[in-house]
Amino acid sequence: VQLQASGGGLVQAGGSLRLSCAASGSILNFNRMGWYRQASGKQRELVANILSGGSTFYQDSVKGRFTISRDNAKNMVYLQMNSLKSDDTGVYYCNAYGDWPPRDYWGQGTQVTVSS
């Protein structure tokens, strides 16, 4: 499957962005879909993921500010980001993970820059 992330950009602190991830195939084939981010000079980290059943997980630093959602019919995954902080700056990647057979796909990333 191919993943296409979009929606990044430059925003002031306190602002909002909505990231979208378009999958070329059914996201129901994957156990979980997720958003990761990588700041300059840092390792890639999990921001949020959503299981095929709808359960969600968030990194502590984004709880209450970010919301991950999915539209199975459209094969889309979204990340609504509110109250953005400068620490949220980075390249955001969409991920699709399946347990069996083992599958782990990444999108190309979309840049999010939050100015303080």
N, C-alpha and C positions, 0 to 999 in steps of 0.2 A: 504494500500500500504506500502511496505517496501522501505526505502531509504538507499543506501549504498554510503557513501562519501569516497573518496580516493584522493591521490595526495599530501597530506601534507608532511612535512619534515623539514629539517634544511637547511637554506639558509642564505647567508651573506646579509647584508643591501645593497640595490640596485639591488638585484637579483630578479628572477621571479619564480613563481610557478603557476601551473594550477590545480585547484581542479575540480574533477568530482563527480557528484551525479547520481547514477543509480537508477531509480525507477522500482519497480516490476510491475507496471501497467501504464496505460496511464496518462501522466502528463496533457493532455488536459482536464482531469476531474477536475482539480484544477484551481481556479481563479488566483493564483499566486504561483510561486516557488521562494524560497529565500535562501540566505546564511546569517547565523548569526555567531557571534563569541563570545567566552567568555574567557577573560583573567583571570589569577589566581587572586582570591580575588575580582573580579568584576562581575557585572551582565551581562547576555547575551545581546548582542546588535545586531541590524540589520545592516548588511553590505550592502547588495544589494538585490533587488528582481526584478522579471520579470513577467509581467502579461501574461495571456493567449494570448492576442492580440499582445504582443511583447514590450509593453512599459516597461521602466526600471526606477528604482529608486536607488540612491546611497547615502550612508552616506557621509556627507561633507568631512570627512577625507580621503576617498578613491577615490573621484571624480578625473578623469583624470589618475588614476593609475590602477584601477580595471575595468574589463569588465565582465558582466554576460551575458550568452547566453544560448539558449536552442535548443535541437534537438528533435522535437516532434516525429519524426519517430522512433528514438532510445530510447525515454523516458529518455533523459539525460539532465542535467543542468550543466553548467560549470562556473567557476569563474577564469578568467585569472588575475593574480596579478603581476603587474610590479612595479619596483622601491620600493621594499618592505622596510619597516622601522621596527625598533625594536618594535614600538607601535602596529604593526600588529600581534605580537605574541599572540597565543591563540589557543583554540580548535574551529574549524570551523564546523558548523552544517548545514546540508541541511534541508530545510523545505518545506512542501507542504500544502497549505491552500485552503480550499474550503468553500464558503459562505453557500451553501445549497445543501444537508444537511451539517450542520457544521462539518468540518473535519480539523484536524490539526496534521500532522505527522512530526516526526523528525527522522533524521538519527543518527548514532552512534557517529559522530564527527571524525574529523581528525586533528591531531596536526600540527600546523605551528609554527616554531620557527625561528625568524630572529635574527641573531647575529650581533652585532654592531662592 
